[in-house]
C-alpha cells in the first residue's frame, strides 16, 4: 500500500510541476513547433464576414528555381520548397496569385503559428494607437502606459526603443534553454508577474539587442492605452477592416491571467498573412481607407538607425528592411511575410523549420525573374 501511495504522490508532484512550472512545461511540450497554436489557451479574433480575396488565375507564370540553385539537384521550385520543410508558400503580384502550394497535409484553410511575425502586427497597432491619439508619441516613456513599471528603472525606455529593439532591458532570448527568460515567457503562466521583475542591462538606445520582451511591453502599453484586450483592438482596427478571410486567434499565457503572448503566437491562415503584407505594400491604405498613416508606414520601412539583425538586415519598427526597398517580417521555423514594392509582389512562407535555407535571399531571387 505504501508503494502505491508514494507512486501516486510522485505522479501528482510531477503532474503539478509540468503544468505549473515553465521548466516542466518546456520539457513536456518540447521546443516550439508549427502546431503550438493547439497547446495554449487562445483569444479569438473574428472576421467581418466580408472578405477581400486575391485573384486566382489559371495563367500562372512558370517560376523557375533561382539561378544559384540550378546545380543543386532539385527539379523545380515546388520540390525545393517542399523538401525544405515548408508548410505553405504563396506568391502574389498585383493581387493575383502566381504560385500557391501547401505541404505535409496543409491547405489554404490550415492554421499556422506566426511566431515573431506577430511583432509586425504589434508595430502596426502601435502606429494606429498614435494615429488615434491613444499613445501620444514614440518618444513617450513606456512607463506612462504601464504604471506597474514605474520606479523600476525603466523610465528612460521609450516606445521607439522598444520598436527598434534598443531598449537596454536585460532579457535572455535563448530558445534552447529551459532556464532562459524566453522559455519562461513562452511556457510560463503569468506574464504580468514576469514583466514586473524586469531590470535594465544597459543605457537605452546604446545598442541593438533583439529581445521579445520589448514587443510584450508594447502590447501591454497598447492595451492600457485603449483599455481593451489586444485581440479586440486587432479585430476592430485591422482584421475586419482589411477583409481577412478567416477568424484568427492569439495565444494566452493562461486561462487564469488571460494575457496575450504578443511577442509571438498570432495564429492565422497564409492568405490572411499575405493581406497584411498588402496593407504595407499600399502604404497603410486599404481600398481607399487609410488604416495606418502613410507617415507611420514610411518610417517603419526606412533605415533610421544602426540596428542590424543576425543576418545583417537593418531592423526598423519590427520589420527587416533592405536597401532595395524590399522588406519582410520573420519568425522562427521560417515564417515570413516578404514584400517587393517595386514589382508589387508579396510572398508568404510558413514551415516546420528554416532548414538552413537563407529564405530572404531565395525570395529576392524569385522576385528578380518576375
C-alpha positions in Angstrom: 0.0 0.0 0.0 2.9 2.4 0.9 4.4 1.8 -2.6 1.2 2.7 -4.3 0.9 5.8 -2.1 4.4 7.0 -2.9 3.9 6.3 -6.6 0.7 8.3 -6.6 2.4 11.1 -4.7 5.3 11.3 -7.2 2.8 11.3 -10.1 0.9 14.2 -8.6 4.1 16.2 -8.0 5.3 15.6 -11.5 1.9 16.5 -13.0 1.8 19.7 -11.0 5.4 20.6 -11.9 4.7 20.1 -15.6 1.7 22.3 -15.6 2.7 25.0 -13.1 6.4 25.4 -13.7 7.7 26.8 -17.1 10.7 24.4 -17.0 8.4 21.4 -16.6 6.2 22.7 -19.4 9.2 23.3 -21.6 10.1 19.6 -21.4 6.5 18.5 -21.6 5.8 20.5 -24.8 9.3 20.4 -26.1 10.7 23.2 -28.3 8.3 25.4 -30.3 6.7 23.7 -33.4 4.2 24.6 -36.1 1.3 23.1 -34.1 1.9 25.2 -31.0 -1.4 27.0 -31.5 -3.0 23.8 -30.2 -1.1 23.8 -27.0 -2.2 27.0 -25.3 -5.4 28.9 -24.4 -6.4 31.4 -27.0 -8.4 34.6 -27.6 -10.4 34.6 -30.8 -10.2 37.3 -33.5 -13.3 37.4 -35.7 -13.6 38.4 -39.4 -16.2 40.9 -40.6 -17.7 38.3 -43.0 -16.9 40.5 -46.0 -13.6 39.0 -47.1 -11.1 40.5 -49.6 -9.9 37.8 -51.9 -6.8 37.7 -54.1 -7.5 36.7 -57.7 -6.8 33.1 -58.6 -5.7 32.8 -62.2 -5.0 29.8 -64.4 -2.4 31.7 -66.4 0.3 31.5 -63.9 3.9 32.1 -64.9 6.4 29.2 -64.9 8.6 30.3 -62.0 12.0 28.7 -62.1 14.4 27.9 -59.4 16.8 30.8 -58.8 19.9 30.5 -60.9 22.2 29.9 -57.8 20.3 26.7 -57.2 20.5 25.3 -60.8 23.0 22.7 -59.9 21.5 21.8 -56.5 19.8 18.7 -57.7 16.2 20.0 -57.4 14.0 19.6 -60.4 11.7 22.6 -59.8 10.6 25.3 -57.4 7.9 23.2 -55.6 10.4 20.3 -54.9 12.8 22.7 -53.3 10.2 24.4 -51.2 8.7 21.1 -50.1 11.9 19.3 -49.3 13.0 22.2 -47.1 10.2 21.7 -44.6 7.7 24.2 -45.8 4.0 24.0 -44.9 2.7 26.8 -47.2 4.1 29.1 -49.9 2.3 31.8 -51.8 3.5 34.4 -54.3 1.1 37.3 -55.2 1.7 40.0 -57.8 -0.8 42.8 -58.4 -3.4 41.0 -56.3 -3.1 37.9 -58.4 -1.9 34.6 -57.1 1.1 33.5 -59.2 2.0 30.5 -57.1 0.4 28.7 -54.2 1.2 25.4 -52.7 0.7 23.6 -49.4 2.6 20.6 -48.0 2.5 17.9 -45.3 -1.3 17.8 -45.2 -1.8 21.6 -45.0 -4.1 23.5 -47.3 -5.4 27.1 -47.6 -7.7 26.7 -44.6 -4.9 25.4 -42.3 -3.9 27.5 -39.3 -0.3 28.3 -39.0 1.5 29.9 -36.0 3.3 33.1 -36.9 5.8 33.2 -34.1 7.8 36.5 -34.3 5.9 37.6 -37.4 3.3 38.7 -34.9 5.7 41.5 -33.9 4.9 43.5 -37.1 1.2 43.4 -36.1 2.2 44.9 -32.7 4.1 47.5 -34.7 1.1 48.3 -36.8 -1.2 48.6 -33.7 1.4 51.0 -32.1 1.1 53.2 -35.2 -2.7 53.1 -35.2 -2.6 53.9 -31.4 -0.5 57.0 -32.2 -2.7 57.9 -35.2 -5.8 57.8 -33.0 -4.2 59.7 -30.0 -4.2 56.7 -27.7 -0.4 56.9 -27.4 0.9 60.4 -27.8 4.4 59.8 -29.3 7.0 57.1 -30.0 9.2 59.2 -27.7 6.9 58.6 -24.7 8.3 56.5 -21.8 6.7 53.1 -21.7 6.1 53.7 -18.0 3.4 56.2 -19.0 1.3 53.3 -20.2 2.4 50.6 -17.9 2.1 52.0 -14.3 3.5 48.9 -12.7 6.9 49.6 -14.3 7.3 53.0 -12.6 10.1 53.1 -10.0 11.9 50.2 -11.5 14.5 52.0 -13.5 12.7 51.8 -16.9 11.5 55.4 -17.1 14.0 56.2 -19.9 12.8 53.4 -22.1 10.7 54.8 -25.0 8.1 53.3 -27.3 10.5 53.8 -30.2 13.3 52.0 -28.5 11.0 49.0 -27.9 10.1 49.0 -31.6 13.7 49.1 -32.7 15.0 46.6 -30.2 17.2 49.2 -28.5 15.6 49.3 -25.0 18.6 48.1 -23.0 16.3 45.8 -20.9 18.0 42.7 -19.5 16.4 39.6 -21.1 17.8 36.2 -22.2 16.3 35.5 -25.7 17.7 31.9 -26.0 15.3 29.4 -27.4 17.2 26.2 -26.5 17.5 26.6 -22.7 14.6 25.8 -20.4 16.1 28.3 -17.9 16.1 31.3 -20.2 13.6 34.1 -19.8 12.3 33.3 -23.3 11.3 29.9 -22.1 9.6 31.4 -19.0 7.7 33.9 -21.2 6.7 31.3 -23.7 5.8 28.5 -21.4 5.0 30.4 -18.2 1.6 31.2 -16.8 1.8 34.8 -15.6 3.4 37.3 -18.0 2.4 40.3 -15.9 4.3 38.9 -12.9 7.4 38.3 -15.1 7.3 41.8 -16.5 7.3 43.3 -13.0 10.7 41.7 -12.4 12.4 43.4 -15.4 15.7 45.2 -14.9 18.0 47.3 -17.2 21.2 45.9 -18.7 22.5 49.0 -20.5 21.6 52.5 -21.4 18.5 52.7 -23.7 19.4 53.3 -27.4 23.0 52.4 -26.9 22.8 49.1 -28.9 20.5 46.8 -30.9 19.5 43.8 -28.8 16.7 41.6 -30.1 14.6 40.6 -27.1 11.0 39.6 -27.3 10.0 41.3 -24.1 10.2 44.6 -26.0 7.1 43.5 -28.1 5.4 42.2 -25.0 5.7 45.6 -23.3 4.4 47.4 -26.4 1.3 45.2 -26.4 0.7 45.9 -22.7 1.1 49.6 -23.3 -1.4 49.4 -26.2 -3.9 47.5 -24.1 -3.7 50.0 -21.3 -3.9 53.0 -23.7 -7.1 51.6 -25.3 -8.5 50.0 -22.1 -9.2 47.0 -24.3 -7.7 43.5 -24.8 -5.2 43.3 -27.6 -7.2 40.8 -29.7 -10.2 43.1 -29.7 -8.1 46.0 -30.9 -6.6 43.9 -33.7 -10.0 42.7 -34.7 -11.5 46.2 -34.7 -8.6 48.1 -36.3 -7.0 45.6 -38.6 -8.5 42.2 -39.0 -12.0 43.3 -40.0 -11.2 46.5 -42.0 -8.8 44.7 -44.4 -11.2 41.8 -45.0 -9.4 38.8 -43.6 -11.0 35.6 -44.9 -10.8 33.6 -41.7 -11.0 34.0 -38.0 -7.7 34.0 -36.2 -6.5 33.6 -32.6 -3.8 34.8 -30.3 -2.3 32.6 -27.6 -2.6 33.5 -23.9 -0.3 32.8 -21.0 -3.1 31.0 -19.1 -6.8 30.8 -18.7 -6.5 32.4 -15.3 -4.5 35.5 -16.3 -5.6 35.9 -20.0 -2.5 37.9 -21.0 -1.7 37.7 -24.8 1.7 36.4 -25.7 2.2 39.3 -28.0 5.8 38.6 -28.9 4.6 35.6 -30.8 1.7 33.3 -31.3 -0.8 35.1 -33.7 -2.4 32.1 -35.4 -3.9 32.6 -38.9 -4.0 31.4 -42.5 -1.4 32.0 -45.2 -3.6 34.2 -47.4 -4.5 36.4 -44.5 -0.9 37.0 -43.6 -0.4 38.0 -47.2 -3.1 40.6 -46.8 -1.2 42.2 -44.0 1.8 42.4 -46.4 -0.5 44.1 -49.0 -1.5 46.7 -46.4 2.1 47.8 -46.0 2.7 47.4 -49.7 0.0 50.0 -50.2 1.4 52.4 -47.6 -1.3 51.6 -45.0 -4.2 52.2 -47.4 -6.8 49.6 -48.0 -9.2 50.1 -50.9 -9.3 53.9 -50.3 -9.4 53.6 -46.5 -6.2 54.7 -44.6 -5.8 52.0 -41.9 -2.4 53.1 -40.8 -1.0 56.5 -41.6 1.3 56.8 -44.5 3.9 58.5 -42.3 4.0 55.5 -39.9 4.5 53.1 -42.7 7.2 55.2 -44.3 9.1 55.4 -41.1 8.6 51.7 -40.4 10.1 50.8 -43.7 13.1 53.2 -43.6 16.6 52.6 -42.3 16.6 55.1 -39.5 19.1 53.6 -37.0 22.1 51.3 -37.0 20.1 48.2 -35.8 21.2 45.2 -37.7 19.8 41.7 -37.2 21.8 38.4 -37.0 21.7 38.0 -40.8 22.9 41.6 -41.4 19.5 43.1 -42.2 18.5 46.6 -41.0 15.8 46.4 -38.3 13.1 49.0 -38.2 9.9 49.0 -36.1 9.9 45.2 -36.1 10.5 44.9 -39.9 13.7 43.9 -41.7 14.3 46.5 -44.4 16.6 46.1 -47.5 18.3 49.0 -49.2 16.5 47.9 -52.4 13.2 48.9 -50.7 12.1 45.3 -50.1 11.0 44.5 -46.5 10.0 41.4 -44.5 8.7 40.1 -41.2 10.4 37.0 -39.9 9.6 34.3 -37.3 11.3 31.2 -36.1 10.8 28.0 -38.1 11.0 30.2 -41.2 7.7 32.1 -41.1 7.9 35.1 -43.5 5.9 37.9 -45.0 8.2 39.3 -47.7 7.2 42.3 -49.9 8.9 43.7 -53.0 7.2 47.1 -53.6 8.9 47.8 -57.0 7.1 44.8 -58.5 4.0 44.7 -56.3 5.0 41.2 -55.1 4.0 39.6 -51.7 5.5 36.2 -50.7 4.4 34.3 -47.6 6.2 31.2 -46.5 5.5 29.1 -43.4 7.2 26.0 -42.3 8.4 23.4 -39.7 11.9 24.8 -39.9 14.1 27.2 -41.9 16.1 24.1 -42.8 19.3 26.1 -43.2 17.8 28.0 -46.2 18.6 31.7 -46.5 15.0 32.4 -47.3 15.2 36.2 -47.9 17.9 35.6 -50.5 15.6 33.0 -52.1 12.7 35.4 -52.1 14.8 38.2 -53.7 16.0 35.8 -56.4 12.4 34.6 -57.2 11.2 38.2 -57.4 14.0 39.0 -59.9 12.6 36.7 -62.5 9.0 38.1 -62.3 
